[in-house]
């Protein structure tokens, strides 16, 4: 990579806000009434509905439109085994592609785990949070 591209890429990733993704609410949350509905006590209605019928999670939460892009950094985009933290910019980039071209929300998740069985257990345990992995 030439120095000009390297400098531009690092500046792009650094600012004005570091990284390439953020989380934003889907509701206005501008009044006390909004907060009562979004959190306590109103949130209990959604919780109890989902407890009674798990299929309602997609109706009352963002789960159906939420994907996990997960890596342990051992096989990253032509870079090889660079570790989970160094893989984060690539995972953020993939997240941006999902959002920009499919309007799918993404959590990038970098795991410091290398045992395949342990990875499977960790990723499988995330299932209630994510609509896709």
C-alpha positions as a Markdown table, in Angstrom:
| # | Residue | x | y | z |
|---|---|---|---|---|
| 1 | Unk | 0.0 | 0.0 | 0.0 |
| 2 | Unk | 1.4 | 3.4 | -0.9 |
| 3 | Unk | 1.9 | 6.1 | 1.8 |
| 4 | Unk | -0.8 | 8.4 | 0.4 |
| 5 | Unk | -3.5 | 5.7 | 0.5 |
| 6 | Unk | -2.3 | 4.6 | 4.0 |
| 7 | Unk | -2.5 | 8.1 | 5.3 |
| 8 | Unk | -6.0 | 8.7 | 3.8 |
| 9 | Unk | -7.2 | 5.3 | 5.1 |
| 10 | Unk | -6.0 | 6.0 | 8.6 |
| 11 | Unk | -7.6 | 9.5 | 8.6 |
| 12 | Unk | -10.8 | 8.0 | 7.3 |
| 13 | Unk | -11.0 | 5.5 | 10.1 |
| 14 | Unk | -9.9 | 8.0 | 12.8 |
| 15 | Unk | -12.3 | 10.9 | 12.4 |
| 16 | Unk | -14.3 | 12.8 | 13.0 |
| 17 | Unk | -15.7 | 9.9 | 15.0 |
| 18 | Unk | -13.4 | 6.8 | 15.3 |
| 19 | Unk | -14.5 | 3.7 | 13.5 |
| 20 | Unk | -17.2 | 3.3 | 10.9 |
| 21 | Unk | -20.4 | 2.2 | 12.8 |
| 22 | Unk | -22.6 | 3.5 | 15.6 |
| 23 | Unk | -25.8 | 2.5 | 17.3 |
| 24 | Unk | -28.8 | 4.8 | 17.0 |
| 25 | Unk | -32.3 | 4.4 | 18.6 |
| 26 | Unk | -35.3 | 3.7 | 16.3 |
| 27 | Unk | -37.6 | 5.6 | 18.5 |
| 28 | Unk | -37.5 | 9.4 | 19.3 |
| 29 | Unk | -36.8 | 9.1 | 23.1 |
| 30 | Unk | -37.4 | 12.8 | 23.4 |
| 31 | Unk | -40.0 | 12.9 | 26.2 |
| 32 | Unk | -40.5 | 11.3 | 29.6 |
| 33 | Unk | -43.4 | 9.4 | 28.0 |
| 34 | Unk | -41.1 | 8.0 | 25.4 |
| 35 | Unk | -38.7 | 6.8 | 28.1 |
| 36 | Unk | -41.6 | 5.2 | 30.1 |
| 37 | Unk | -42.5 | 3.2 | 27.0 |
| 38 | Unk | -38.9 | 2.4 | 26.0 |
| 39 | Unk | -37.7 | 1.4 | 29.4 |
| 40 | Unk | -39.3 | 1.0 | 32.8 |
| 41 | Unk | -42.2 | 0.3 | 33.3 |
| 42 | Unk | -43.4 | 0.1 | 29.7 |
| 43 | Unk | -40.7 | -2.3 | 28.5 |
| 44 | Unk | -42.2 | -5.0 | 30.7 |
| 45 | Unk | -45.2 | -5.3 | 28.3 |
| 46 | Unk | -42.8 | -6.4 | 25.5 |
| 47 | Unk | -40.8 | -8.6 | 27.8 |
| 48 | Unk | -43.9 | -10.5 | 29.1 |
| 49 | Unk | -45.3 | -10.9 | 25.6 |
| 50 | Unk | -42.0 | -12.4 | 24.4 |
| 51 | Unk | -41.9 | -14.7 | 27.5 |
| 52 | Unk | -45.3 | -16.0 | 26.6 |
| 53 | Unk | -44.6 | -16.4 | 22.9 |
| 54 | Unk | -40.9 | -16.3 | 21.8 |
| 55 | Unk | -41.9 | -15.7 | 18.1 |
| 56 | Unk | -43.0 | -12.1 | 19.2 |
| 57 | Unk | -39.3 | -11.2 | 19.6 |
| 58 | Unk | -39.1 | -10.2 | 16.0 |
| 59 | Unk | -42.1 | -8.0 | 16.3 |
| 60 | Unk | -41.0 | -6.2 | 19.5 |
| 61 | Unk | -37.2 | -6.1 | 19.2 |
| 62 | Unk | -34.6 | -5.4 | 16.5 |
| 63 | Unk | -33.6 | -9.0 | 16.5 |
| 64 | Unk | -35.0 | -9.9 | 13.0 |
| 65 | Unk | -32.9 | -7.2 | 11.4 |
| 66 | Unk | -29.8 | -7.7 | 13.5 |
| 67 | Unk | -26.8 | -9.8 | 12.2 |
| 68 | Unk | -23.6 | -10.7 | 14.0 |
| 69 | Unk | -20.4 | -10.5 | 12.0 |
| 70 | Unk | -18.0 | -12.6 | 14.1 |
| 71 | Unk | -14.3 | -13.4 | 13.9 |
| 72 | Unk | -11.5 | -14.5 | 16.1 |
| 73 | Unk | -9.1 | -12.8 | 13.7 |
| 74 | Unk | -7.4 | -16.0 | 12.4 |
| 75 | Unk | -8.4 | -15.8 | 8.7 |
| 76 | Unk | -9.0 | -12.1 | 7.8 |
| 77 | Unk | -9.5 | -10.9 | 4.3 |
| 78 | Unk | -6.1 | -11.7 | 2.8 |
| 79 | Unk | -4.4 | -10.5 | 5.9 |
| 80 | Unk | -4.3 | -13.9 | 7.6 |
| 81 | Unk | -4.0 | -14.4 | 11.3 |
| 82 | Unk | -3.9 | -10.8 | 12.6 |
| 83 | Unk | -5.9 | -11.4 | 15.8 |
| 84 | Unk | -9.3 | -10.2 | 16.9 |
| 85 | Unk | -8.5 | -6.6 | 17.7 |
| 86 | Unk | -6.7 | -5.9 | 14.4 |
| 87 | Unk | -9.6 | -7.6 | 12.6 |
| 88 | Unk | -12.1 | -5.1 | 13.9 |
| 89 | Unk | -11.7 | -2.5 | 11.1 |
| 90 | Unk | -12.6 | -5.3 | 8.6 |
| 91 | Unk | -15.6 | -6.4 | 10.6 |
| 92 | Unk | -16.8 | -2.8 | 10.8 |
| 93 | Unk | -16.4 | -2.5 | 7.1 |
| 94 | Unk | -18.5 | -5.6 | 6.5 |
| 95 | Unk | -21.1 | -4.1 | 8.9 |
| 96 | Unk | -21.2 | -1.0 | 6.8 |
| 97 | Unk | -21.8 | -3.0 | 3.7 |
| 98 | Unk | -24.8 | -4.8 | 5.3 |
| 99 | Unk | -26.2 | -1.5 | 6.5 |
| 100 | Unk | -25.6 | 0.5 | 3.3 |
| 101 | Unk | -26.7 | -2.1 | 0.7 |
| 102 | Unk | -29.4 | -4.1 | 2.7 |
| 103 | Unk | -30.3 | -1.8 | 5.6 |
| 104 | Unk | -29.4 | -4.6 | 8.0 |
| 105 | Unk | -28.1 | -3.7 | 11.4 |
| 106 | Unk | -24.9 | -5.4 | 12.4 |
| 107 | Unk | -22.9 | -6.0 | 15.6 |
| 108 | Unk | -19.3 | -6.7 | 14.8 |
| 109 | Unk | -18.0 | -9.1 | 17.4 |
| 110 | Unk | -14.3 | -10.0 | 17.8 |
| 111 | Unk | -13.6 | -12.9 | 20.0 |
| 112 | Unk | -10.4 | -13.7 | 21.8 |
| 113 | Unk | -10.8 | -17.5 | 21.5 |
| 114 | Unk | -9.1 | -20.0 | 19.3 |
| 115 | Unk | -10.5 | -23.4 | 20.2 |
| 116 | Unk | -13.1 | -24.3 | 17.6 |
| 117 | Unk | -15.4 | -26.0 | 20.0 |
| 118 | Unk | -15.3 | -23.0 | 22.4 |
| 119 | Unk | -15.9 | -20.7 | 19.4 |
| 120 | Unk | -19.0 | -22.7 | 18.5 |
| 121 | Unk | -20.3 | -22.6 | 22.0 |
| 122 | Unk | -19.7 | -18.8 | 22.3 |
| 123 | Unk | -21.3 | -18.0 | 19.0 |
| 124 | Unk | -24.3 | -20.4 | 19.6 |
| 125 | Unk | -24.9 | -18.7 | 22.9 |
| 126 | Unk | -25.4 | -15.4 | 21.1 |
| 127 | Unk | -28.4 | -16.8 | 19.2 |
| 128 | Unk | -31.1 | -15.0 | 21.3 |
| 129 | Unk | -29.6 | -11.7 | 20.4 |
| 130 | Unk | -29.1 | -12.1 | 16.7 |
| 131 | Unk | -31.4 | -12.8 | 13.7 |
| 132 | Unk | -28.4 | -14.1 | 11.7 |
| 133 | Unk | -24.7 | -14.8 | 12.1 |
